[in-house]
Amino acid sequence: MKKILLVDDDPELRQLLATYLGRHGFDTLLLPDTRQLDAYLERYHPHLVVLDLMMPGEDGLAACRRLRARGETLPVIMLTARDEPVDRVIGLEMGADDYVGKPFDPRELVARIEAVLRRGLRSAAAPDPQGGVVCFGEWSLDRGTRQLARNGEVVALTSGEFALLNALVMNANRPMKRERLLELTRGDDSDSFDRAIDVQIHRLRRLIETDPSRPRYLQTVWGVGYVFVPDGGAEEKRAS
């Protein structure tokens, strides 16, 4: 059974979702706030975290930002009573993989959880033992181990970030539409919006570009989407 860690300060909602998720084959761990979040992650190793945005003490956005800052790649779905596009963008910018606005049908949350977990199985997000290592500048992307490194020092990527970078690298010098990138990284059944790609591009640029405002590798193609442009010394090493 996949373990889901649900962090929400509403006891009735926690119990409702625990029961519903249990009926759909998930083992659900419950927390009323983030005070024991780190301990639960270390002890139970859940497959995904559902975080309420508005909680006393550390809210969901702050918790997600903290987890990503320390290199935690565990998938995160954000719950919130606010469902404006700007709030969805903020959640994604903090590193959330998806976003569900309250009130919602529990079936929607189950569908989102299943979709996020499936992303790790999609071709763009899955490790490719035959993919080799792609080098550009000081960076190397090992498609077999899903690791990005700068001069040998590994930089943590979420599964969504790896999937997007991998999709662009696999199509180097080929402009990719946002719709196609969504399809490659999130699947045909995703209802994610185009801005989700923009947000992840922004996060990747902050990681790999010397000047994110003037990107060298992840360039914008106006009216189309994005393109990965390796530098002149780039090379792709294939596994033998």
C-alpha positions as CSV (number, residue, x, y, z in Angstrom):
1,M,0.0,0.0,0.0
2,K,1.2,3.5,-0.8
3,K,1.6,5.7,2.3
4,I,0.1,9.1,2.3
5,L,0.9,11.6,5.0
6,L,-2.0,14.1,5.4
7,V,-1.3,17.3,7.4
8,D,-4.4,19.3,8.1
9,D,-5.7,21.1,11.2
10,D,-9.4,20.1,10.6
11,P,-10.0,16.8,12.5
12,E,-13.2,16.0,10.7
13,L,-11.6,16.4,7.3
14,R,-8.6,14.4,8.4
15,Q,-10.8,11.5,9.4
16,L,-13.0,11.7,6.3
17,L,-10.1,11.6,4.0
18,A,-8.3,8.9,5.9
19,T,-11.4,6.7,5.6
20,Y,-11.9,7.5,1.9
21,L,-8.2,7.0,1.0
22,G,-8.2,3.8,2.9
23,R,-11.0,2.5,0.8
24,H,-8.9,3.3,-2.3
25,G,-5.9,1.3,-1.1
26,F,-3.8,4.0,0.6
27,D,-2.3,3.8,4.1
28,T,-2.9,7.2,5.5
29,L,-0.9,8.9,8.3
30,L,-2.4,11.9,10.0
31,L,-1.0,15.0,11.5
32,P,-2.8,18.2,12.8
33,D,0.2,20.5,12.0
34,T,3.8,20.4,10.9
35,R,5.5,20.1,14.3
36,Q,6.1,16.3,13.8
37,L,6.3,16.4,10.0
38,D,10.1,15.8,9.9
39,A,9.9,13.0,12.4
40,Y,7.1,11.3,10.4
41,L,9.0,11.6,7.2
42,E,12.1,10.0,8.7
43,R,10.2,7.2,10.5
44,Y,7.4,6.3,8.0
45,H,8.9,7.2,4.6
46,P,5.5,8.2,3.0
47,H,5.2,8.2,-0.8
48,L,3.4,11.5,-0.9
49,V,2.4,14.4,1.4
50,V,-0.9,16.3,1.4
51,L,-0.3,19.6,3.0
52,D,-3.0,22.1,4.1
53,L,-2.0,25.6,3.2
54,M,-3.6,27.4,6.1
55,M,-2.5,26.0,9.4
56,P,-1.5,27.5,12.8
57,G,2.2,27.8,13.3
58,E,4.1,26.8,10.1
59,D,1.7,26.9,7.2
60,G,1.8,24.6,4.2
61,L,3.7,26.9,1.9
62,A,6.5,27.5,4.5
63,A,6.7,23.7,5.2
64,C,6.9,22.9,1.5
65,R,9.6,25.6,0.9
66,R,11.6,24.3,3.9
67,L,11.4,20.7,2.6
68,R,12.5,21.7,-0.9
69,A,15.3,23.9,0.4
70,R,16.9,20.9,2.2
71,G,16.6,18.7,-0.9
72,E,13.5,16.7,-0.1
73,T,12.0,15.4,-3.4
74,L,8.9,13.8,-1.9
75,P,5.8,14.7,-3.9
76,V,3.6,17.3,-2.3
77,I,-0.1,18.2,-3.0
78,M,-1.3,21.4,-1.4
79,L,-4.8,21.8,0.0
80,T,-6.3,25.3,0.5
81,A,-9.6,27.1,0.8
82,R,-8.2,29.6,-1.7
83,D,-8.4,28.6,-5.4
84,E,-7.3,31.7,-7.2
85,P,-4.7,31.1,-10.0
86,V,-2.1,33.3,-8.2
87,D,-2.3,31.0,-5.1
88,R,-1.8,28.0,-7.3
89,V,1.3,29.6,-8.8
90,I,2.7,30.5,-5.4
91,G,2.2,26.9,-4.2
92,L,4.0,25.6,-7.3
93,E,6.8,28.1,-6.8
94,M,7.3,26.8,-3.3
95,G,7.8,23.3,-4.8
96,A,4.3,21.7,-4.6
97,D,3.6,19.1,-7.3
98,D,-0.1,19.8,-7.5
99,Y,-2.9,21.9,-5.9
100,V,-6.5,21.1,-4.8
101,G,-8.8,23.9,-3.7
102,K,-11.4,23.5,-0.9
103,P,-14.1,22.5,-0.9
104,F,-13.4,19.5,-3.1
105,D,-14.8,16.0,-3.8
106,P,-12.6,13.3,-2.1
107,R,-12.6,11.6,-5.5
108,E,-10.7,14.6,-6.9
109,L,-8.0,14.3,-4.3
110,V,-7.6,10.5,-5.0
111,A,-7.3,11.3,-8.7
112,R,-4.7,13.9,-8.1
113,I,-2.7,11.6,-5.8
114,E,-2.8,8.8,-8.3
115,A,-1.8,11.2,-11.1
116,V,1.2,12.6,-9.1
117,L,2.4,9.1,-8.2
118,R,2.1,8.0,-11.8
119,R,4.4,10.8,-12.9
120,G,7.3,8.9,-11.5
121,L,6.4,6.0,-13.9
122,R,6.2,8.2,-17.0
123,S,9.0,8.0,-19.6
124,A,10.2,11.6,-19.0
125,A,10.3,11.2,-15.2
126,A,11.5,7.6,-15.0
127,P,15.2,6.7,-14.7
128,D,16.6,5.5,-18.0
129,P,19.5,3.1,-17.5
130,Q,20.4,3.5,-21.2
131,G,20.1,7.3,-21.1
132,G,23.7,8.1,-20.3
133,V,24.9,11.4,-19.0
134,V,24.2,14.7,-20.7
135,C,26.8,17.4,-20.0
136,F,26.4,21.1,-20.5
137,G,28.7,23.7,-19.0
138,E,29.5,22.9,-15.4
139,W,26.4,20.6,-15.2
140,S,25.8,16.9,-15.9
141,L,22.4,15.2,-16.0
142,D,22.5,11.5,-15.3
143,R,19.4,10.1,-16.8
144,G,20.0,6.7,-15.3
145,T,20.1,7.9,-11.7
146,R,17.9,11.0,-12.1
147,Q,20.7,13.1,-10.7
148,L,21.7,16.6,-11.7
149,A,25.3,17.6,-10.6
150,R,27.4,20.7,-10.8
151,N,31.1,19.9,-11.0
152,G,30.3,16.6,-9.3
153,E,28.2,18.0,-6.5
154,V,24.6,16.6,-6.7
155,V,21.7,19.1,-6.7
156,A,18.3,17.7,-5.6
157,L,15.5,17.7,-8.2
158,T,11.8,16.9,-7.6
159,S,10.4,14.3,-9.9
160,G,8.5,17.0,-11.8
161,E,11.7,19.1,-12.2
162,F,13.6,16.1,-13.4
163,A,10.9,15.2,-15.9
164,L,10.7,18.7,-17.4
165,L,14.5,19.0,-17.7
166,N,14.8,15.5,-19.1
167,A,12.1,16.2,-21.6
168,L,13.9,19.4,-22.8
169,V,17.3,17.7,-22.8
170,M,16.0,14.8,-24.9
171,N,14.7,17.4,-27.4
172,A,17.8,19.7,-27.4
173,N,17.6,22.6,-29.8
174,R,14.0,21.7,-30.6
175,P,11.4,24.3,-29.4
176,M,8.8,22.6,-27.2
177,K,5.2,23.9,-26.7
178,R,3.9,24.1,-23.2
179,E,1.1,21.7,-24.1
180,R,3.6,19.1,-25.3
181,L,5.8,19.5,-22.2
182,L,2.7,19.1,-20.0
183,E,1.8,15.9,-21.9
184,L,5.4,14.5,-21.5
185,T,5.8,15.3,-17.8
186,R,2.2,15.1,-16.4
187,G,0.3,12.9,-18.8
188,D,-2.7,13.2,-21.0
189,D,-5.1,12.9,-18.0
190,S,-3.6,16.0,-16.3
191,D,-5.7,19.1,-15.9
192,S,-2.6,21.1,-15.0
193,F,-2.5,24.6,-16.4
194,D,0.2,26.0,-18.7
195,R,1.6,28.3,-16.0
196,A,2.7,25.1,-14.2
197,I,5.4,24.7,-16.8
198,D,6.4,28.4,-16.5
199,V,6.8,28.0,-12.7
200,Q,9.0,24.9,-13.1
201,I,11.1,26.6,-15.7
202,H,11.6,29.5,-13.3
203,R,12.7,27.1,-10.6
204,L,15.1,25.2,-12.9
205,R,16.6,28.5,-14.2
206,R,17.4,29.5,-10.6
207,L,19.2,26.2,-10.2
208,I,21.3,26.0,-13.3
209,E,21.6,29.4,-14.9
210,T,24.3,31.9,-13.9
211,D,21.8,34.7,-14.6
212,P,18.2,33.4,-14.6
213,S,17.0,36.6,-16.2
214,R,19.2,35.9,-19.2
215,P,19.1,32.1,-19.5
216,R,21.8,30.3,-21.5
217,Y,20.4,26.8,-21.5
218,L,16.6,27.0,-20.9
219,Q,15.6,29.6,-23.4
220,T,12.1,31.0,-24.1
221,V,10.7,30.7,-27.6
222,W,8.1,33.5,-27.7
223,G,4.7,32.3,-28.8
224,V,5.8,28.7,-28.6
225,G,7.3,27.6,-25.3
226,Y,10.9,26.6,-24.3
227,V,14.0,25.1,-25.8
228,F,17.1,23.5,-24.2
229,V,20.2,24.9,-25.9
230,P,23.4,23.1,-25.0
231,D,26.6,25.1,-25.3
232,G,29.3,24.4,-27.9
233,G,31.2,22.1,-25.6
234,A,28.2,20.0,-24.6
235,E,28.2,16.3,-25.3
236,E,26.0,13.4,-24.6
237,K,27.5,10.2,-23.3
238,R,25.6,7.1,-24.0
239,A,25.7,4.1,-21.7
240,S,27.5,1.1,-23.3
